[in-house]
């Protein structure tokens, strides 16, 4: 134990000289978040435009009907949530491991589950929608409007499953701008078609649902065409899907799927509680509250969507130092951005009612929105913590925590509404997220402790942040680290050569020196692993040319002396793994 502590001290002292300041991670987050926020603005439009058009162009009952229908829609989209998250996590982890064969098999598995999920949704949607609507005992007018809205949504739901999964696949390969363009196009088209079908065609609530279905279908077709022509995500080179890949997708997606299932459970029972407390006017209050939430959710999804691909990449590379830094920065960003949004809601609640066409509201309605908004920050932080657990392959714990936390929400809401006045039922959301926050944080700290306890004394790991001009000094440090820890001198010299030549090669190939570089070296008993991330342009390793030509530089020599060199350009970063 004493020797292990000494080894850790040596490693930490060296890492202090060339610390990982999180520059690369921070740069990537700053690059992705604005794009994902803009992208999710279209998600906001899709999520809210139907209610806004209904409230402003039809009636308050139309607004209520659309939001009374929403629990049925959330129940059905649980299928999509599982496949979305599972396929994205599985694919990004395979990319992080540089396992090309696993990537090919996973691509095929994703296509299989997409088709199966879309067919499954077609089968289950009508009976679920029928059961939910009947269970609320609505007035004839509101029930009729709810069924009118269901007509087009039943077309949109299976199409949306395909679009959603493919969008996640574009996300993990860094096609953020493409996602943004398609999302904005869908949102604008949805808005224009809703107005056209309502104002010009006079179709009422049914017209709103048909506008949504048409916009969703257009985006699905465009996404499939783009992926087929502009990416290799449909190229699997004859690989066959196995139950292993399919089960991995379902396992990785189970926490988010469980979260969505519990949200569906919440949506259904909370709607019943709201109707008990406020009558059918509760549908309008819920519509305004969730309009505010969807605005905040632009930020929540922006941060989590930007964190997800980096988390998968770092986790697959077993670069847990980068993973911890990513989590810390993501949580701070989430708290700051969502906190600012919450303050706006608390200061100007009346604006949100008026935007939804609700011109008359009382103090209880205002208090409802203000109490509901208190949970936004914890909702965002819990999303980041759940993402961490999923990428640590702690899917079972993430699922259990989500189920336990979310299952209590209707209980909290009913208790608050029973012991206090009706608006206080919205505090149930805050109570639920606080419980989830405590449980998820405890599990996150457990993982950090486990990582320290599970350190293999035979494996020595050095994490470094490098500037291009520091390549020689870092090369010497790697050799010194190996010497201090009794590692193979032969492997150490090859690792130091890798540090010098990879940094030099990247700088030379890109003709720039403002590059952020992260190195991770692993010394094992009979093996050394050199891992490097940098944010420069694709270095375009031409394997065939180097194999057939003469070796005239040290980089070519490096490839000859290494057991393997694996390279990918992913998330607009060079990711290189060299084994000795």
Secondary structure, DSSP 4 states (H G I P E B T S, - for coil): -HHHHHHHHHHHHHHHHT---SHHHHHHHHHHHHHHHHHHHHHHHHHHHHHHHIIIII-HHHHHHHHHHHHHHHHHTHHHHHHHHHHHHHHHHHHHHT-HHHHHHHHHHHHHHHHHHHHHHHHHHHHHHHHHHHHT---HHHHHHHHHHHHHHHHHHHHHHHHHHHHHHHHHTT-HHHHHHHHHHHHHHHHHHHHIIIIIS--HHHHHHHHHHHHHHHHHHHHHHHHHHH-STT--TT----HHHHHHHHHHHHHHHHHHHHHHHHHHHHHHHHHHHHGGGHHHHHHHHHHHHHHHHHHHHHHHHHHHHHHHHHHHTT-HHHHHHHHHHHHHHHHHHHHHHHHHHHH-HHHHHHHTT-----HHHHHHHHHHHTTHHHHHHHHHHHHHHHHTT-HHHHHHHHHHHHHTHHHHHHHHHHHS-GGGGGHHHHHHHHHHHHHHHHHHHHHHHHHHHT--TT-EEEEEEE-GGGHHHHHHHHHHHHHHTT--HHHHHHHHHHHHHHHHHHHHHHT-----EEEEEEE-SS-EEEEEEE-SS-----HHHHHHS---SHHHHHHHHSSEEEEEEETTEEEEEEE-
